[in-house]
Structures are given as structure tokens and as C-alpha cells.
Amino acid sequence: MNVSETKSEGLLREYQIVITAAEIDAEVSKKLEEIATTVKMPGFRPGKVPMSVVKSRFSDQVRGDAIKAALDEGARQAIEGNDLRLASQPQVDIKSYEDGKDLEASLACEVMPAITIPDLGKVSVDRPKIDSDPKEVEETLGRIADENRPTAPIAKARAAKSGDVAMIDFIGRIDGEDFDGGTAEGHSLELGSNSFIPGFEDGIVGAKPGTTIDVPVTFPEDYQAAHLAGKLAVFEVKLNELHEKADASIDDELATRLGFENLDGLKGAIAEQINGQHQTALRQMTKKNVLDALAEGDAFDVPPSLFKQEYESVARAMNPKAAEQDHDHDHDHGHDHDHDHGHDHPAVDEGMDDDAKAEAEAVATRRVRLGLLITEIGRENNIEVTEEDTRRAVFEEARRYPGQEQMVLEYFQKNPQATQQIAGPIFEDKVIDFILEMAKVTDVTIDTDTLYAAPEEAAPAKKAAAKKPVAKKAAAKKPAAKKAAAKKPAAKK
């Protein structure tokens, strides 16, 4: 076997692998002899099958296995013999091969760039903090009280209007047929709350208690139940009673209705919730500050395949046309996908101007650089994700689905790839914590408006521009009052 380098440009490497016919034949003969000693075939005793019969039966399979093993060995020699640190999966292509002749193949790969880790002890990072504000608790408590005002039957019969709470029975039908999830009895619905599909609540406004009306509505195209999306339905609605909301009250009665012992217990839960949301948002801002500081370091080339993947992700998020293409593609492919690879799909940046494309390139470049730099810092400092780390994360994920915990745990047990995906953010968090231990950290007090302001992804001309590495996070949201749980039929929005 001969392995020789044929290309070295930037981070791209290519090697020629030549495996002689004699090497392949020798490996095939060796494997056939091993098979002959153990194979069982009708009419022959074990180990006594003639070699001619063994060759006839197993030669093609053995030759294929021998070639695969030889190519794997050639790839190993190319990678290990040249001390390559791969940035992506190598590609091996057979260029020529005929029985009795040498096999020629090529190996193409991308290698990791040379990354200079900054002196972490000299990195300056602002760590935001926020002072607790009793006013936040009171404002949230006020919203909760308003959303959970008790209701009472209207004193004088009249037609329904927006703001009323309608006590209704309904049956939904599509093309005259009842559909699953479209029926309910004794349902309480606040008109104007927009908790049902568009048009349903408006259709009840003007009706009087004791009457039955038909309310035609069209399910949204993006409705979560695919079999209902875009369909016209007619709901037969019986309006049983109309209630009006009473004045909001903030007292122990409100707390007990929401499942707390008293008002102090409710306030404590609200404060805990707000604090937890603040801490999550503060952590995200701190991570952004760490990444911004790291981005000030020396630039380096990025592997083309990683850049391409990230650029497509960024451009798709920036380009409304890409979302339309994805939507059209989903609708056009509700059939067998045997021919999908033959389709020509528009580029994700089609329709974007040069400035937008340049911004997407800068964002993608920085994301890849930061992801590689985080990985390198972790590698150099022996930061690892342990089995206990992933186990704890899996259990935390399962806790997010009350009543379905066992199902979630089984999913991760059967899908190792899902567990690996969980390990990525854990590793990133560990590296961020390590950097914060080493860096010059300054605590800075901010207010909630600053904390929850929408972050902008700057795009400097000379440095890659993005606020996040490969592992992306959703922007933090400002805490909102939680409504009391209520049962709603499937026909809601």
C-alpha cells in the first residue's frame, strides 16, 4: 500500500491511496481460507467444503470486505502518519479498480486550523447582576389577579359581548363529519381572549344565552394538528350562560384558588420564578460577554464545510424567501422521497443583497471560530463531560415533561445521538465557567430593561461577527405572569 499527499491548500488535504492487486488478492485468499474451516453447507461436512465452492459462494463478499478494510487502513495511515487533526469526516473515493489491477483511491479531508488560545488571565469580562425589586413581584401579582378574576352570571339577560365569559357546548365538523378534539361540554371561554382559532370567539359575540348557533372558522395553515391545518370547519355552539368578570382581588382567597396556602406563599413563588428567569437571562448575557471577549483574539481560517453549514443556517434565518422555500418543499413532498436528491432547490441566500450576504458570512465565520476556540480551550485544559453530567441533564430534560418522564428516558436510552447532542451545551457551559474562573471579571449592576433588550449581532469588518458559537441559544424573554391552568379542547389556537 502506498499513501502520498496530493494536495495541501489552507485547511484542505488530499491523499492518493494505492492498494496493489497482490495485497487485495492476498487478503481475499486469507479470508476465504478462514471461512472454509468453519462454513457449513448442505452436502459437506464442516471444514470440508472445497475451496472452489467457497470461492464461488463467498468471493464477491470477501473481496468487498477486503477492499473496505484496506481503504480504512489507508485512511488511518494518511491521518495518523501525518498527525492530522480532522475538522470534518474524511471522504474516500475509489478512482479506479478492476480485478487483477491495483486499486487507486483518494482521501479528502479538512484539518483543524492552528488556534492561538488567548491568555485567559488577561481576558476582561463584565458579569451582569440585578438587584431584586419588590415592584416586579407586585406587578406580576397584579397581572395574575387580573387574569384570574372570579366570574358571576350576568344580572340581566343580554347578548354576548367581548370580555364576557361564555359557558358553552360545541361540536366541530368538517364536511359534515365530527372530528377528534372538536367537541366539548360545559366549556368556559373568555370572548376576546384569542385562545381559540381565529373567528371562533367573534362568532359567539352577539348570541344570547339558550341559543344554538353555527360558527364557521378556517384552521390556520400552520395549525399544530396537520390533519386540520387549512381546513374549513363549522362549530355547532350552544351558549348556555354568560358570566361577567368581577373585580380583581389580591388576597388569601386568590392564593388558595391558585393552589397556595396563603398570599405570602403566592408572593414567594412569584419571586422565585422571577429570580430564576433573571438568573437564566443573566447567565446568557454573561456567556455573550465571554464570547465577545474571546472574539477579540487572533483570527484563524475556518474549515470550509463547517462554514458552509453555519452560513446556510444563518442565511436561512435572515432570508424570508428561504422560509417560504422550506414551507413549499414540505408541502410538495408529502409522498415517497426516493427522488428527492434529484431536485434542484434554490440557494438559501437567494434574493439577499450583497450586504446581507456579507453579514451572514461574518456571523457564520465568527460562530464557527468561537465554537472551535471553545473546543480547543476545553481540550487543552482537559475539560470533559462525564457520564454523570449527561445522566443529570437527561433527567432534567425528562422533568420538563410531567407524566412522560419514563418515555423521555427511554428515548435517550435508544438514541445515543440525542445524548451526544445534550453533551454539547454541557461542555460549552463547563468551558465558560473555566474561563470565568481565570478571567478578570467585573460585576456590573443592570436593570431589567437592559437585561431583556433584544441583543444585536454585530458584524465588524475585520472580525467574524456573531454573539454565539455553534451551539445556539434562544434570546432570553422577560418574565411574564403565568395564567392558572385550564382545560381547553383541541380546537383552540
PLY file of the C-alpha trace (Angstrom):
ply
format ascii 1.0
element vertex 493
property float x
property float y
property float z
element edge 492
property int vertex1
property int vertex2
end_header
0.00 0.00 0.00
1.24 3.45 -0.86
-0.16 6.68 0.63
1.02 10.02 -0.73
-0.13 13.61 -0.32
-1.51 15.20 -3.48
-2.92 18.48 -2.16
-2.28 20.84 0.72
-4.12 24.14 0.41
-5.21 26.01 3.51
-7.10 23.53 5.64
-7.74 21.12 2.76
-5.71 17.94 2.38
-5.91 15.20 -0.24
-4.05 11.90 -0.40
-3.71 9.19 -3.01
-4.08 5.65 -1.73
-2.79 2.85 -3.93
-3.52 -0.75 -2.90
-1.83 -3.34 -5.10
-3.74 -6.20 -6.66
-1.41 -8.60 -4.87
-2.35 -7.11 -1.48
-6.06 -7.40 -2.22
-5.74 -10.95 -3.52
-3.68 -11.99 -0.51
-6.31 -10.63 1.88
-9.11 -12.30 -0.09
-7.31 -15.66 -0.05
-6.69 -15.36 3.68
-10.35 -14.63 4.43
-11.58 -17.44 2.16
-9.32 -19.93 3.91
-10.71 -18.82 7.28
-14.27 -19.24 6.01
-13.50 -22.69 4.58
-12.55 -24.02 8.01
-15.90 -23.13 9.58
-18.54 -22.77 6.87
-21.49 -25.15 6.87
-23.06 -26.04 3.53
-25.53 -28.77 2.56
-23.78 -31.95 1.38
-20.47 -31.18 3.04
-19.07 -31.76 6.50
-17.99 -28.60 8.40
-14.50 -27.63 7.32
-14.55 -29.95 4.29
-16.18 -27.64 1.74
-13.98 -27.46 -1.39
-12.22 -24.13 -1.88
-13.76 -23.82 -5.35
-17.22 -23.92 -3.78
-16.21 -21.45 -1.06
-14.83 -19.05 -3.69
-17.97 -19.32 -5.79
-20.18 -18.61 -2.80
-18.20 -16.01 -0.86
-15.62 -14.46 -3.21
-17.52 -11.25 -4.07
-18.48 -10.56 -0.44
-14.97 -11.23 0.84
-13.40 -9.07 -1.86
-15.69 -6.19 -0.94
-14.84 -6.56 2.74
-11.12 -6.76 1.93
-11.23 -3.57 -0.14
-13.14 -1.74 2.59
-10.66 -2.86 5.24
-7.73 -1.82 3.04
-9.25 1.61 2.40
-9.85 2.07 6.13
-6.21 1.19 6.76
-5.07 3.59 4.06
-7.14 6.37 5.58
-5.72 5.57 9.01
-2.15 5.74 7.66
-2.85 9.07 5.94
-4.40 10.61 9.04
-2.16 9.22 11.76
1.00 9.20 9.64
0.64 12.92 9.01
-0.60 13.82 12.51
-3.83 15.26 11.14
-6.48 16.65 13.45
-9.62 16.38 11.39
-12.26 19.11 11.37
-14.82 17.02 9.48
-15.47 13.50 8.32
-12.93 12.47 5.63
-14.19 11.45 2.20
-12.73 8.38 0.46
-13.47 7.83 -3.24
-12.32 4.91 -5.39
-10.87 6.36 -8.60
-10.15 3.12 -10.45
-10.31 -0.62 -9.80
-10.54 -3.77 -11.88
-9.96 -7.38 -10.90
-6.28 -8.16 -11.15
-5.23 -4.48 -11.14
-4.18 -2.04 -8.46
-6.89 -0.02 -6.71
-6.45 3.74 -6.69
-8.43 5.89 -4.29
-8.36 9.45 -2.96
-8.90 10.70 0.55
-10.03 14.31 1.02
-10.30 15.94 4.42
-10.27 19.21 6.29
-7.88 19.73 9.16
-8.22 21.85 12.24
-6.69 25.32 11.95
-3.87 26.46 14.17
-5.68 28.14 17.06
-3.96 30.52 19.45
-5.64 30.40 22.83
-5.53 33.84 24.47
-4.08 34.35 27.92
-7.32 33.82 29.84
-5.94 35.62 32.85
-5.86 38.83 30.80
-9.37 38.48 29.37
-11.77 41.08 30.82
-15.42 40.13 31.23
-18.37 42.10 32.62
-20.67 39.88 34.68
-24.12 41.47 34.95
-26.18 41.24 38.10
-29.56 42.62 39.02
-30.94 43.82 42.34
-34.24 42.30 43.45
-37.14 44.69 43.01
-40.32 44.14 45.10
-42.19 46.16 42.46
-41.70 43.30 39.99
-43.47 40.91 42.34
-46.34 43.35 42.87
-46.74 43.98 39.12
-46.75 40.27 38.36
-49.17 39.62 41.21
-51.47 42.29 39.79
-51.44 40.65 36.34
-52.15 37.24 37.85
-55.04 38.66 39.87
-56.49 40.33 36.76
-56.18 37.10 34.73
-57.84 35.06 37.47
-60.73 37.32 38.38
-63.77 35.33 39.56
-66.86 35.38 37.39
-70.57 35.66 38.15
-73.66 35.18 35.95
-74.87 38.36 34.29
-77.67 40.02 36.23
-79.85 40.79 33.21
-80.23 38.74 30.04
-78.41 40.29 27.05
-76.33 39.35 24.03
-72.74 38.23 24.44
-70.00 40.80 24.06
-66.21 40.80 24.11
-64.91 40.35 27.64
-67.75 38.05 28.71
-67.07 34.51 29.85
-69.28 32.19 27.81
-70.29 28.78 29.15
-70.68 26.70 26.00
-71.09 23.24 24.49
-69.80 22.74 20.97
-69.36 20.17 18.23
-66.92 20.80 15.37
-67.49 19.29 11.94
-65.51 19.23 8.70
-67.51 18.36 5.58
-70.35 17.42 7.90
-68.28 14.91 9.89
-67.30 15.28 13.55
-63.53 15.39 14.11
-61.43 14.35 17.09
-60.82 17.09 19.63
-63.58 19.30 18.28
-66.21 18.55 20.92
-66.65 19.85 24.48
-69.38 20.39 27.05
-69.54 22.97 29.83
-66.50 24.80 28.47
-65.66 28.24 29.86
-64.36 30.67 27.23
-63.47 34.33 27.65
-64.57 36.12 24.49
-61.79 38.27 23.08
-59.03 36.24 24.72
-57.91 34.81 21.35
-57.44 31.41 22.98
-59.36 29.62 20.19
-58.74 29.59 16.47
-59.39 32.95 14.75
-63.06 33.70 14.21
-64.47 31.32 16.82
-64.89 33.82 19.65
-66.07 36.57 17.30
-68.75 34.18 16.05
-70.26 33.92 19.55
-70.37 37.68 20.13
-73.97 38.83 19.70
-75.54 35.47 20.59
-77.93 35.16 23.53
-77.89 32.51 26.29
-80.04 29.49 25.44
-79.44 29.74 21.69
-77.50 27.44 19.37
-75.52 28.92 16.50
-73.19 27.69 13.75
-69.74 29.27 13.76
-67.68 28.70 10.57
-63.90 29.01 11.01
-60.83 28.09 8.99
-57.91 26.44 10.79
-54.57 28.25 10.22
-52.23 26.78 7.61
-49.59 26.25 10.32
-52.01 24.64 12.81
-50.26 22.08 15.01
-52.67 19.29 14.05
-51.68 18.69 10.43
-54.94 16.94 9.52
-56.86 20.12 10.44
-54.48 22.74 9.02
-56.14 24.95 6.43
-59.49 23.15 6.73
-62.87 24.90 6.93
-64.85 23.73 9.96
-68.32 24.56 11.25
-68.86 24.51 15.02
-72.34 23.97 16.39
-72.20 26.08 19.55
-74.80 26.15 22.33
-74.47 29.21 24.55
-75.62 28.05 28.00
-74.75 31.03 30.20
-72.93 34.33 30.17
-70.71 35.40 33.05
-69.05 38.69 33.81
-65.71 39.05 35.50
-65.73 40.52 39.00
-63.14 42.98 40.26
-59.62 41.63 40.75
-58.71 40.84 44.35
-55.28 40.24 45.81
-55.83 38.21 48.97
-55.55 34.78 50.53
-58.59 33.62 48.54
-56.75 34.28 45.27
-53.74 32.37 46.56
-55.77 29.33 47.62
-57.58 29.27 44.26
-54.15 29.04 42.64
-53.03 26.23 44.93
-51.10 28.14 47.61
-51.64 28.20 51.34
-51.88 31.97 51.57
-50.93 35.20 49.83
-47.37 35.14 51.19
-46.89 31.70 49.63
-48.05 33.01 46.26
-45.74 36.02 46.51
-42.83 33.76 47.40
-43.48 31.55 44.36
-43.67 34.60 42.10
-40.40 35.98 43.48
-38.73 32.59 42.98
-39.97 32.36 39.41
-38.83 35.89 38.56
-35.44 35.29 40.16
-35.00 32.05 38.24
-35.80 33.74 34.95
-33.44 36.60 35.76
-30.64 34.16 36.57
-31.12 32.37 33.26
-31.03 35.66 31.36
-28.03 36.90 33.36
-26.18 33.68 32.55
-26.89 34.14 28.84
-25.64 37.72 28.94
-22.50 36.67 30.80
-21.81 33.97 28.19
-22.29 36.53 25.44
-19.77 38.81 27.13
-17.27 35.94 27.40
-17.69 35.10 23.72
-17.39 38.74 22.72
-14.12 38.93 24.65
-12.80 35.75 23.02
-13.72 37.08 19.59
-11.21 39.89 20.09
-8.37 37.35 19.85
-6.36 36.32 16.80
-8.39 35.28 13.76
-7.82 31.95 12.03
-9.11 30.10 9.00
-12.30 28.10 9.36
-12.93 24.68 7.78
-14.99 25.21 4.61
-17.57 22.51 5.39
-18.26 23.91 8.88
-18.54 27.41 7.44
-20.93 26.26 4.70
-23.19 24.51 7.19
-23.29 27.51 9.52
-23.70 30.02 6.68
-26.75 28.15 5.40
-28.22 28.19 8.90
-27.64 31.93 9.30
-28.85 32.82 5.81
-31.98 30.72 6.26
-32.78 32.63 9.47
-32.15 36.01 7.78
-33.90 35.30 4.49
-37.74 35.25 4.40
-37.59 33.57 0.98
-35.72 30.62 2.47
-38.56 30.05 4.93
-41.03 30.11 2.02
-38.88 27.61 0.14
-38.79 25.29 3.15
-42.57 25.61 3.52
-43.19 24.89 -0.18
-40.77 21.98 -0.08
-42.62 20.45 2.87
-45.96 20.70 1.07
-44.61 19.36 -2.23
-43.04 16.32 -0.63
-45.87 14.60 1.17
-45.01 11.44 -0.75
-42.20 8.96 -1.24
-38.78 10.62 -1.17
-36.89 8.23 -3.44
-36.28 11.02 -5.95
-35.70 13.94 -3.60
-31.97 14.09 -4.22
-32.65 14.82 -7.86
-34.44 18.08 -7.05
-32.72 21.41 -7.53
-33.57 23.66 -4.60
-32.81 27.40 -4.61
-29.88 28.61 -2.52
-30.85 29.72 0.98
-29.41 33.19 0.28
-31.33 33.68 -2.98
-32.77 37.18 -3.03
-30.43 38.54 -0.34
-28.39 41.60 -1.31
-24.60 41.73 -1.06
-24.64 43.48 2.32
-26.94 40.84 3.81
-24.79 38.03 2.41
-21.66 39.66 3.80
-23.32 39.94 7.20
-24.35 36.27 7.08
-20.79 35.29 6.14
-19.37 37.31 9.03
-21.88 35.87 11.51
-21.23 32.30 10.34
-17.45 32.75 10.41
-17.50 34.06 13.94
-19.82 31.33 15.18
-17.54 28.64 13.78
-14.41 30.32 15.16
-15.92 30.65 18.61
-17.11 27.05 18.56
-13.63 25.81 17.59
-11.95 28.08 20.14
-14.24 26.85 22.94
-13.45 23.27 21.92
-9.70 23.96 21.89
-9.77 25.63 25.31
-11.61 22.61 26.68
-9.18 20.17 25.07
-6.09 21.99 26.27
-7.42 22.13 29.83
-8.78 18.56 29.98
-12.38 19.69 30.38
-14.69 16.76 29.78
-18.35 15.88 30.02
-18.76 12.91 32.33
-21.43 10.24 32.22
-22.83 11.72 35.42
-23.11 15.11 33.68
-25.13 13.69 30.80
-27.22 11.49 33.09
-28.16 14.51 35.19
-29.01 16.51 32.05
-31.20 13.70 30.71
-33.12 13.55 33.99
-33.53 17.33 33.96
-34.90 17.09 30.43
-37.32 14.35 31.49
-38.60 16.53 34.36
-39.78 19.07 31.79
-42.46 16.60 30.70
-44.54 15.67 33.76
-46.20 12.31 33.36
-43.97 11.38 30.42
-40.66 11.08 32.24
-40.21 7.37 31.54
-40.94 7.87 27.86
-38.28 10.60 27.64
-35.70 8.48 29.46
-36.36 5.55 27.12
-35.96 7.84 24.13
-32.47 8.85 25.23
-31.55 5.26 26.01
-32.50 4.21 22.48
-30.96 7.26 20.78
-27.29 7.76 21.73
-27.11 10.65 19.26
-29.65 12.58 21.31
-27.48 12.10 24.39
-24.46 13.40 22.47
-26.41 16.49 21.48
-27.15 17.17 25.15
-23.42 16.84 25.92
-22.54 19.77 23.63
-24.15 22.56 25.69
-22.85 20.95 28.90
-19.29 21.08 27.55
-19.73 24.69 26.46
-21.02 25.69 29.91
-18.08 23.98 31.59
-15.61 25.84 29.39
-17.38 29.16 30.01
-17.20 28.55 33.77
-13.50 27.73 33.47
-12.86 30.96 31.57
-14.77 32.97 34.19
-12.56 31.45 36.90
-9.43 32.56 35.03
-10.56 35.92 33.60
-10.71 39.39 35.08
-14.39 39.54 35.98
-16.16 42.76 36.91
-19.66 42.60 38.40
-21.93 45.21 36.80
-25.42 46.04 38.07
-28.03 46.44 35.33
-31.79 46.89 35.16
-34.40 44.56 33.67
-34.81 46.68 30.53
-31.13 46.22 29.75
-31.24 42.54 30.66
-34.10 41.73 28.31
-33.26 44.11 25.49
-33.05 42.22 22.19
-29.35 41.56 21.54
-27.98 42.59 18.17
-25.42 40.50 16.32
-22.77 42.98 15.34
-20.68 42.32 12.22
-17.25 44.04 12.36
-15.46 44.26 9.04
-12.24 42.51 10.05
-13.51 40.04 12.60
-16.20 37.43 12.30
-19.40 38.77 13.77
-21.83 36.86 15.91
-22.62 36.64 19.52
-22.85 32.87 19.77
-20.76 29.81 18.94
-22.00 26.77 17.07
-24.37 25.84 19.91
-27.13 28.43 19.58
-29.46 29.66 22.28
-32.82 31.39 22.05
-32.91 35.03 23.14
-33.98 35.48 26.74
-37.53 36.55 27.34
-38.72 38.88 30.03
-40.67 37.14 32.80
-44.39 37.08 32.25
-47.25 36.33 34.55
-48.42 32.74 34.38
-52.11 32.06 33.98
-53.90 29.48 36.05
-54.07 26.16 34.23
-57.32 25.50 32.38
-58.53 22.62 30.25
-59.11 23.53 26.61
-60.23 21.44 23.66
-58.03 20.63 20.69
-59.81 23.18 18.58
-58.02 26.09 20.19
-55.27 28.14 18.62
0 1
1 2
2 3
3 4
4 5
5 6
6 7
7 8
8 9
9 10
10 11
11 12
12 13
13 14
14 15
15 16
16 17
17 18
18 19
19 20
20 21
21 22
22 23
23 24
24 25
25 26
26 27
27 28
28 29
29 30
30 31
31 32
32 33
33 34
34 35
35 36
36 37
37 38
38 39
39 40
40 41
41 42
42 43
43 44
44 45
45 46
46 47
47 48
48 49
49 50
50 51
51 52
52 53
53 54
54 55
55 56
56 57
57 58
58 59
59 60
60 61
61 62
62 63
63 64
64 65
65 66
66 67
67 68
68 69
69 70
70 71
71 72
72 73
73 74
74 75
75 76
76 77
77 78
78 79
79 80
80 81
81 82
82 83
83 84
84 85
85 86
86 87
87 88
88 89
89 90
90 91
91 92
92 93
93 94
94 95
95 96
96 97
97 98
98 99
99 100
100 101
101 102
102 103
103 104
104 105
105 106
106 107
107 108
108 109
109 110
110 111
111 112
112 113
113 114
114 115
115 116
116 117
117 118
118 119
119 120
120 121
121 122
122 123
123 124
124 125
125 126
126 127
127 128
128 129
129 130
130 131
131 132
132 133
133 134
134 135
135 136
136 137
137 138
138 139
139 140
140 141
141 142
142 143
143 144
144 145
145 146
146 147
147 148
148 149
149 150
150 151
151 152
152 153
153 154
154 155
155 156
156 157
157 158
158 159
159 160
160 161
161 162
162 163
163 164
164 165
165 166
166 167
167 168
168 169
169 170
170 171
171 172
172 173
173 174
174 175
175 176
176 177
177 178
178 179
179 180
180 181
181 182
182 183
183 184
184 185
185 186
186 187
187 188
188 189
189 190
190 191
191 192
192 193
193 194
194 195
195 196
196 197
197 198
198 199
199 200
200 201
201 202
202 203
203 204
204 205
205 206
206 207
207 208
208 209
209 210
210 211
211 212
212 213
213 214
214 215
215 216
216 217
217 218
218 219
219 220
220 221
221 222
222 223
223 224
224 225
225 226
226 227
227 228
228 229
229 230
230 231
231 232
232 233
233 234
234 235
235 236
236 237
237 238
238 239
239 240
240 241
241 242
242 243
243 244
244 245
245 246
246 247
247 248
248 249
249 250
250 251
251 252
252 253
253 254
254 255
255 256
256 257
257 258
258 259
259 260
260 261
261 262
262 263
263 264
264 265
265 266
266 267
267 268
268 269
269 270
270 271
271 272
272 273
273 274
274 275
275 276
276 277
277 278
278 279
279 280
280 281
281 282
282 283
283 284
284 285
285 286
286 287
287 288
288 289
289 290
290 291
291 292
292 293
293 294
294 295
295 296
296 297
297 298
298 299
299 300
300 301
301 302
302 303
303 304
304 305
305 306
306 307
307 308
308 309
309 310
310 311
311 312
312 313
313 314
314 315
315 316
316 317
317 318
318 319
319 320
320 321
321 322
322 323
323 324
324 325
325 326
326 327
327 328
328 329
329 330
330 331
331 332
332 333
333 334
334 335
335 336
336 337
337 338
338 339
339 340
340 341
341 342
342 343
343 344
344 345
345 346
346 347
347 348
348 349
349 350
350 351
351 352
352 353
353 354
354 355
355 356
356 357
357 358
358 359
359 360
360 361
361 362
362 363
363 364
364 365
365 366
366 367
367 368
368 369
369 370
370 371
371 372
372 373
373 374
374 375
375 376
376 377
377 378
378 379
379 380
380 381
381 382
382 383
383 384
384 385
385 386
386 387
387 388
388 389
389 390
390 391
391 392
392 393
393 394
394 395
395 396
396 397
397 398
398 399
399 400
400 401
401 402
402 403
403 404
404 405
405 406
406 407
407 408
408 409
409 410
410 411
411 412
412 413
413 414
414 415
415 416
416 417
417 418
418 419
419 420
420 421
421 422
422 423
423 424
424 425
425 426
426 427
427 428
428 429
429 430
430 431
431 432
432 433
433 434
434 435
435 436
436 437
437 438
438 439
439 440
440 441
441 442
442 443
443 444
444 445
445 446
446 447
447 448
448 449
449 450
450 451
451 452
452 453
453 454
454 455
455 456
456 457
457 458
458 459
459 460
460 461
461 462
462 463
463 464
464 465
465 466
466 467
467 468
468 469
469 470
470 471
471 472
472 473
473 474
474 475
475 476
476 477
477 478
478 479
479 480
480 481
481 482
482 483
483 484
484 485
485 486
486 487
487 488
488 489
489 490
490 491
491 492
